[in-house]
Amino acid sequence: MDEMLAQALGYLRGIWRYRWVALLVAWVVAVAGWVHVSQMPDQYQASAQVHVDTDSVLRPLMTGLAVEPNVQQRVDMMTRTLLTRPTLETVARETDMHLRATTEAQMNAVIAGLRTNLSIQQAGGQRRGRDAANVYTVAYTAEDPRQAYAVVQSLLNQFVEGFLGDTRVDRDTAQRFLDQQIREYEQRLEAAEQRLADFRRQNAGLLPGDRGDYYQRLQRAQEELRQTELELREAVNRRDEIQRQLASGTVNTGSSVSLTPTLDTRIDNVQTRLDELSLSFTDRHPDIAALRRTLEDLEQQRNEALEMFQQGLRTDASALEQNPVYQQMRMTLSQVQVEVSSLEVRAAEHRRRIDELQGLVDTVPQIEAELKRLDRDYNVNQQQFAELLQRRERAAMSQSLEDRGDRVQFRVIEPARVPLSPSGPDRFRLSTAVLFLGLLAGGGVSFLLSQVRPMFYDRRVLSAVTGFPVLGTVSLSRNAPRRFRERLEISAFMTISAALLLAFGVVIASGGLDLALITEVFR
């Protein structure tokens, strides 16, 4: 720590040794810097604030009915577009700045100057809430106040007109694109309809309809064949039984034609009465026992009458032909034979249909798959066509909303004005920086001189540098004239240093040094 302190003191002594050089350099740098600051041209800044209102009263009502563009993103894109070369070239032409440029390099310099001195910022700080992000400040700094105003006004017009113009261009482009897509999908839909109609016409008997698809039709035909074969077997059995009875000369008593109507009526009455009494009495009741005996007698009489009738039929063939029961059975046989023939034809038709369907086992699935593909293509085109029509209607509603100006509204909060007083340069800060730069330059020069021409101020440093032991030191003896001269020198140094600070105060108070005035004073 002591060594570092001793080294620092050595540096300060070296700088103090060349203090006049440091003061001279500080004066030269300060005066030159102040003159330069005073000769810097005044800068005038013109600015304007515009509020972009993206919250419309109709916006909640139009949700889902109209296209909702990202207005905030479009506004941000437009602010970045203002700094592009095409926009700056337009501003340069509108403000006659392009007249300064006769070559491409000069025009590039004009554009670069516009981009450097132009600023577009979103307002913050003073404004709070959601509207703060929608307030934009456009500012431009120039030596000519009218030029600064003209540039800001031109940029403001470019901002508003460019946004609305881009919106219209985007809208028209989207409208043309939708119309083109609608025409294309309309043609696709018509082509799909035609392909589907042609395919249905060419495969009219093989397409699945209300009867189901191919496998359902085959299963239904097989089921109908089984049902028809069952009915056919039943009809054949009935036919064979009737033929057997007719061949044997016997008649089934269960025929629908009654041969003993009187006995049958009495038997039915007795049976009905017996059923009624059985509900109230047991089998041992006398009335029930009497009715049972009567019923048995009547049934025996009917069987005897039928037996006698059958014997009469077997002995008399002509009587058999005239018998109504026999005639009824012959008619029934004819009907059953017709039914058997019809069922045989129906079964043959079912077999033919099954054979036909089984022969199409490879063709019909392909046809059904192709039909599904055509239906799917048609449905996709129809869905896309309907969606495009809906989008066009929404775009038309959005266009109507934008034409009314309800989508985005621009309101100038602070219009651009011709600045009356300069906004820069900040001569106070620059002059202060020049003063510190002069002091730093003077100290730096004196430090370099002390390092180029060093001196030993401490015997320890001398011993460390030479490597020899220092036996002792001899102090400088100052007499009165020398001390007076040193005090006079220090006083002069302090006076000149104070004059530098006084000159700094004069520069700050007067706003800079007038080079012409200084030249006139020292003439």
Secondary structure, DSSP 8 states (H G I E B T S, - for coil): -HHHHHHHHHHHHHHHHTHHHHHHHHHHHHHHHHHHHHHS--BEEEEEEEEEE---TTTTTTTTTS----HHHHHHHHHHHTTSHHHHHHHHHHTTGGGG--SHHHHHHHHHHHHHHEEEEE--TT--SGGGGGEEEEEEEESSHHHHHHHHHHHHHHHHHHHHHHHHHHHHHHHHHHHHHHHHHHHHHHHHHHHHHHHHHHTTTTS-BTTBSHHHHHHHHHHHHHHHHHHHHHHHHHHHHHHHHHHHT---TTSSS-S-HHHHHHHHHHHHHHHHHHTTS-TTSHHHHHHHHHHHHHHHHHHHHHHHHHHHHHH-HHHHHH-HHHHHHHHHHHHHHHHHHHHHHHHHHHHHHHHHHHHTTTHHHHHHHHHHHHHHHHHHHHHHHHHHHHHHHHHHHHHHHHHTT-S-EEEEEE-----SS--B--HHHHHHHHHHHHHHHHHHHHHHHHHHS-----HHHHHHHH-S-----------HHHHHHHHHHHHHHHHHHHHHHHHHHHHHHHTS--HHHHHHHT-
